[in-house]
Amino acid sequence: MTAPALTAGPTRRTSTVFVATAFVAAGASMLMGSMLAMWLDFRAKAPTRVASDGVSLIKDWLKRDVAIPEVAATTLMITFVIACVMAQWAVYSARRGDKSHTTLALAITMFTGLAIINAQIALWMQIDLVLRNDAYETMFYAITGTMMAIIVSAVVYSFVAMFRVLAGRGADHDVLRAHALYWYAVSGMFAALWFVVYVQK
């Protein structure tokens, strides 16, 4: 007497776009993490100078005439929260078959990303640093420029996701979930950059 064969379990479909987005987000996170580690290493090895009191030592890393606009940088950080909420709203609306709200959420996410890009450019203009004067300025533009490229890719992702919904592919929830995941990852990367570069300096 042979034992009956076990029935097959429920099939699980692996989302290629979600996995690919996760890999891209992980790669971008490692890139930003390594650049921030280089920033901290440069800052730790910066030469020191004697302060005006003649006793304490000051690291010669951030120039005296360079003022980081912390209000603008913090506003930039808070704006990422709006982008994440809107990206998640798109997933929520798509699951309920609400095409109009899905499109609206993706449009707001995209325009919030454009506002972030505009704010970063304005922050560069306020700081008014020269690219190749010293290590601080070169590292500052290298890190923030890389972050800008990542933000631009997130805005493009929002545009593509919105175009797919308008084209009648709103039922493909994997793209919207992957889109939200990417915005979460980008927000986490900027949070680390904001704390290290704009807050700690």
C-alpha positions in Angstrom: 0.0 0.0 0.0 1.5 3.3 -1.1 1.0 6.6 0.7 -1.0 9.2 -1.1 1.0 12.0 -2.7 0.9 15.3 -1.1 -1.1 18.0 -2.9 0.8 20.9 -4.3 0.8 24.1 -2.2 -0.4 27.4 -3.3 1.7 28.9 -6.1 3.5 32.1 -5.3 4.4 34.5 -8.0 7.7 36.3 -7.6 7.5 39.9 -8.8 10.5 40.6 -11.1 10.1 44.4 -11.0 9.8 44.4 -7.2 12.9 42.3 -6.8 14.8 44.4 -9.3 13.8 47.6 -7.6 15.0 46.1 -4.3 18.4 45.3 -5.8 18.7 48.8 -7.3 17.7 50.4 -4.0 20.2 48.2 -2.1 23.0 49.1 -4.6 22.2 52.8 -4.3 22.1 52.6 -0.5 25.5 50.9 -0.5 26.9 53.6 -2.8 25.6 56.4 -0.5 26.8 54.5 2.6 30.3 54.2 1.2 30.4 57.9 0.2 29.2 59.0 3.7 31.9 56.7 5.2 34.5 58.5 3.1 33.1 61.8 4.2 33.4 60.8 7.9 37.0 59.6 7.2 38.0 62.8 5.5 36.5 64.8 8.4 38.3 62.7 11.0 41.6 63.2 9.2 41.2 66.9 8.6 44.1 69.0 10.0 43.6 71.0 13.2 44.3 74.6 14.0 44.5 76.5 17.3 41.4 78.4 18.2 41.4 82.2 19.0 41.6 81.4 22.7 45.0 79.8 22.1 44.1 76.6 23.9 41.5 74.6 22.1 42.0 72.9 18.8 39.5 73.2 15.8 39.4 70.8 12.9 40.0 72.7 9.7 37.2 70.9 7.8 34.3 73.3 7.4 35.4 76.8 6.4 34.5 79.7 8.7 32.6 81.6 5.9 30.6 78.5 4.9 27.1 78.6 6.4 24.9 75.5 5.9 21.2 76.7 5.6 19.8 74.2 8.2 16.2 75.4 7.8 16.2 74.7 4.0 18.0 71.3 4.6 15.4 70.3 7.3 12.5 71.4 5.1 14.1 69.2 2.3 14.1 66.3 4.7 10.5 66.7 5.7 9.4 66.9 2.1 10.5 63.3 1.6 7.9 62.2 4.2 5.2 63.7 1.9 6.6 61.8 -1.1 6.5 58.5 0.9 3.0 59.1 2.0 1.8 59.8 -1.5 3.6 56.8 -2.9 1.9 54.6 -0.3 -1.4 56.2 -1.1 -1.0 55.1 -4.7 -0.6 51.5 -3.6 -3.7 51.8 -1.3 -5.8 53.3 -4.1 -4.7 50.8 -6.7 -5.7 47.9 -4.4 -9.2 49.3 -4.3 -9.4 49.9 -8.1 -9.5 53.6 -7.7 -7.7 54.8 -10.8 -8.3 58.5 -10.3 -6.8 58.6 -6.8 -3.9 56.3 -7.9 -3.1 58.7 -10.7 -3.4 61.7 -8.4 -1.1 60.1 -5.8 1.5 59.4 -8.4 1.3 62.9 -9.8 1.7 64.4 -6.3 4.7 62.1 -5.7 6.3 63.1 -8.9 5.8 66.9 -8.3 7.0 66.5 -4.8 10.2 65.0 -6.2 10.5 67.9 -8.5 10.1 70.2 -5.5 12.9 68.3 -3.8 15.2 68.8 -6.8 14.4 72.5 -6.9 15.1 72.8 -3.1 18.4 71.1 -3.5 19.5 73.4 -6.3 18.4 76.4 -4.2 20.4 75.0 -1.3 23.5 74.7 -3.5 23.0 78.4 -4.6 22.7 79.5 -1.0 25.9 77.8 0.1 27.8 79.0 -3.0 30.8 76.7 -2.8 33.4 76.2 -5.4 33.8 72.6 -6.6 37.6 72.1 -6.5 39.0 74.4 -3.8 39.5 71.8 -1.0 38.4 68.4 0.1 35.3 69.6 1.9 33.8 71.3 -1.2 34.7 68.4 -3.5 33.2 65.8 -1.2 30.1 68.0 -0.6 29.3 68.2 -4.3 30.2 64.5 -4.9 27.8 63.3 -2.2 24.9 65.7 -2.8 25.3 65.4 -6.6 25.1 61.6 -6.3 22.0 62.0 -4.1 20.5 64.3 -6.7 20.9 61.7 -9.4 19.2 59.1 -7.2 16.3 61.5 -6.6 15.9 62.2 -10.3 15.7 58.4 -10.9 12.9 58.3 -8.3 11.0 61.1 -10.1 11.4 59.2 -13.4 10.0 56.1 -11.7 7.0 58.1 -10.5 6.4 59.3 -14.1 6.6 55.8 -15.5 4.3 54.4 -12.9 1.8 57.2 -13.5 1.9 56.7 -17.3 1.2 52.9 -16.8 -1.8 53.7 -14.7 -3.1 56.2 -17.3 -2.5 53.5 -20.0 -4.8 51.1 -18.2 -2.3 49.0 -16.2 -3.4 50.1 -12.8 -4.1 46.5 -11.8 -0.4 45.8 -11.9 0.2 46.4 -8.2 3.7 45.1 -8.2 5.0 48.2 -10.0 3.3 50.5 -7.5 4.6 48.6 -4.5 8.1 48.6 -6.0 7.7 52.4 -6.6 6.8 53.0 -3.0 9.7 50.8 -1.9 12.1 52.9 -4.0 10.9 56.1 -2.5 11.3 54.7 1.0 14.9 53.7 0.2 15.7 57.1 -1.3 14.2 58.8 1.8 16.4 56.7 4.0 19.5 57.6 2.0 18.7 61.3 2.2 18.0 61.0 6.0 21.5 59.6 6.5 23.0 62.3 4.2 21.0 65.1 6.0 22.3 64.0 9.4 25.9 63.6 8.4 26.4 66.4 5.9 23.9 69.0 6.9 23.5 68.5 10.6 26.9 67.3 11.8 28.7 69.0 9.0 
